[in-house]
Amino acid sequence: MLVADHLIKDFGSFRAVDGVSFTLERGEVLGFLGPNGAGKTTTMRMLAGGLEPDGGSASIAGYDCSTVRLEAQSRLGYLPEGAPAYPAMTPRGFVMFGLRARGFSGGALNRATDLALERANLGEMAGQPIGTLSKGYKRRAALAAAIAHDPAVLILDEPTDGLDPNQKDGVRQLIRDMAPEKAIIISTHILEEVPAVCSRAIVIDRGRVRFDGTPHALAATGPDNSIESAFRALTQIRSGSDEGVAA
């Protein structure tokens, strides 16, 4: 469903993404992990067609994210970092705006809107201006917009950021419910989410893949058999020991 093939992205003399490759199949939930500045968001922006790679390629459901971008994006739901949305719109209006841009109208538009708002658990906040909402509700409004058109692939950048514990549990359950029919990438700094919802984990640091495997296998690489210790060890690799590490 999704292919990253030796993706490279440079910003001036700085190489933010350095040959990242992986594939994702329907039914997989991938935890995309790394410290700040590791290249996670840049990689996801290339996968979403929002940023041109300087090398390599990406595709969604067989459609190249650069050369046939609209075909690829029509099969993608993307929750960007920061969950941007128009502050004067309500969550309902924002979801409908996105659906209309994708060609929805009439009864199909209303049904898709209602389902997305329900799944994101917006409740009565669906009718309030987004600019007046808390960080958590803003995140849920953006999540509703990302899933409303029932895409085959989801890329979610920090989907539970700003949510309280109950809201986090709700979003995690929503991801589990959607997982059998979709390919899902979750970028997160909350390492507990990896065993909770992910079937696979990738650790990226300095623009390179350092680990790709199951959460159980990731934990097993840690000094105390935990994901936290494995993450710390993998992201402390220095340039002098990079050889043979990158995927």
HELIX and SHEET records of a PDB file:
HELIX    1   1 LYS A   40  LEU A   47  1                                   8    
HELIX    2   2 ARG A   69  GLN A   73  1                                   5    
HELIX    3   3 PRO A   91  ALA A  101  1                                  11    
HELIX    4   4 GLY A  106  ARG A  119  1                                  14    
HELIX    5   5 GLY A  123  GLY A  127  5                                   5    
HELIX    6   6 ILE A  130  THR A  132  5                                   3    
HELIX    7   7 LYS A  135  ILE A  147  1                                  13    
HELIX    8   8 PRO A  165  MET A  178  1                                  14    
HELIX    9   9 ALA A  179  GLU A  181  5                                   3    
HELIX   10  10 GLU A  193  VAL A  197  1                                   5    
HELIX   11  11 PRO A  215  ALA A  220  1                                   6    
HELIX   12  12 ILE A  227  LEU A  234  1                                   8    
HELIX   13  13 SER A  239  SER A  241  5                                   3    
SHEET    1   A 4 PHE A  14  LEU A  24  0                                        
SHEET    2   A 4 LEU A   2  PHE A  11 -1                                        
SHEET    3   A 4 GLY A  55  ILE A  60 -1                                        
SHEET    4   A 4 TYR A  63  ASP A  64 -1                                        
SHEET    1   B 6 LEU A  76  LEU A  79  0                                        
SHEET    2   B 6 VAL A 153  ASP A 157  1                                        
SHEET    3   B 6 ALA A 183  SER A 187  1                                        
SHEET    4   B 6 VAL A  29  LEU A  33  1                                        
SHEET    5   B 6 ARG A 200  ASP A 205  1                                        
SHEET    6   B 6 ARG A 208  GLY A 213 -1                                        
END                                                                             
